[in-house]
C-alpha cells in the first residue's frame, strides 16, 4: 500500500517514481514456474491474495529463463521436477542472469532433497508441496524481508 501511495504522490507532483518505490515493487513481484497448469493457477491465486504481484508464469525451466530476463522478478517460485529443464538447472542459470533474485523450489520429495545441492544452485529455500500454502507464503515473506533489511 505504501508503494502505491508514494507513487501516486510522485505522479501528482509531476515527479518520476522514486527508486525506493521501484525496489519495493520488484521485491514483491513473483514469477510462478510449474509444468502443471492447475498448480500454477493455485500458486497465482495464493500469491495474489497474499499481497504479491504475480508478474508472470512459466511451465518449464527454459521458459522461466526467458521470462525472468524480461520481467526481472524479485522472487521466483519454481517446481523442482519439470520437463525440458528442471528446477535445479534453471536456478543455476537464473542466478547467473539475475544474481539478486530469490528462488524458492517446490518439491514433491519433502526433506529428501539435498540442501547443500540447493544452496550451491543459488536456491534460497525448499518448500515441500505437502506443506500448507501458508508455509510457502511465510517463507516468501521471510526471505524478502531479510533482503530488504
N, C-alpha and C positions, 0 to 999 in steps of 0.2 A: 504494500500500500504506500509506503514512504517513497518508493521509486516513482510511482505514478504521480504523486503529488509534486515531488521535486521536478519531474519532467514537465508537468503542466505549468508550474511556476516559471520555469525557464522559457517555455514556449510563449507564455503570456507576456513575458518581458522582452520577447524577441531575441532571446539568447539561445545558443546551442545547448543541448543537454550536457550536464556536467559529466566528466569521465567517471565519477563515482556512480552515477546513475547507470551508465553502460556496464560497469563492472557488476553491479548488483543484478542487472538483467541477465548477463551472461552466466553468472553463478547460479541462478535459479532455472536456467534453461537445461532441458534434458532431451537427449536422443535415445529413443527406445529401439532396441535391436533384439529380435527373436524371429525364428523361422515360422512360428505358429501365429497366424493372424488373430486367433482368439486370445492368445496370451498377450500379444501386442495391444489389442483393444483394451484388455483388462488393465494393463500397465498404464496406458494412456489415460484411462479414466482415473486410476488410482493417483497418479502424479498430478493430473489436472485438478482433481478435487482436493489434493494435498497442498495446493498453493504453488505448484511448479508450472513453468511454461514449457509444454512439450513442443519442441521446435521441429521435430521430425521423427520418422520411423524408418527402419531398415529391416530386411528379412535375412540378411547374411552379413558375415564379417566384411566381405568385399564391398557390399553396398554401404555398410557403415563407414568405411574409409572414405568413399566418395562423398557421402552426405556430410560427414563431420567436417571435412575441409571447407565446405561452403557455409555450413551452419554455425561452426565454432561454438558448440555447446559447452556449458560448464561441467556437465555430468553426462556420462553415458552409462545406461543400464543395459547389459548385454547378456544374452544366453551363452552358456558355455558350449553346448553342443549344437552346431549348426552346419548345414551343408556349405560347400564352396570354401569357406574359411571359418574355422572355429573361433570361439571367443578368446582363447589364449593368443593365438597368432594375430588376430585382429587387434587385441590390446597392445601387443608388442609394436605393431606398425602404427597404431594410433598415438602411442606415446612418443614415437619419433616425429610424427607430424604435428601433434599438439601436446607438447610436454607438460602443460599445466592442467590438462583435462583430468577429471576424476572418473575412474571406471569402477563400476560395481558389476560383478559377474553373478548371474543367477545360475544355480546348479541343481540338477536333479539328484546329484550324488551326495548331498549332505556334507558331512565332515570328511569324506573320503578323498577330497581334492587336496593335493599338497600345497600348503600355504606358501612355502618357500618358492615354488614354481610360480605361483600367482604374483608374489611380490617382485620377483625378477622380471616378470612381464609388465610391471607397472600397474597392477590391479590394486585398487585401494581397499576393496572389501569383497568378500564372497558371501552371498546370502543364499541359503537353501530355498528352493521353490516350495518346500514343505512348510516353511515358516509362514506366519501370518503376514498379511500385507503391511500391517503397522510396523513390523520389524524392519521391512525394507525401507519404508519412509523414514523411520528413525535413523537408520544407517545413513541414508542420503543427507538428511539434515545435519547429522553429526559431522560428516565429512566436509560438507560445505561450510559449516560454522568454524571448523578448525582452519580451513584455508583462508577464511575471511579475517581471522584474528591476526 
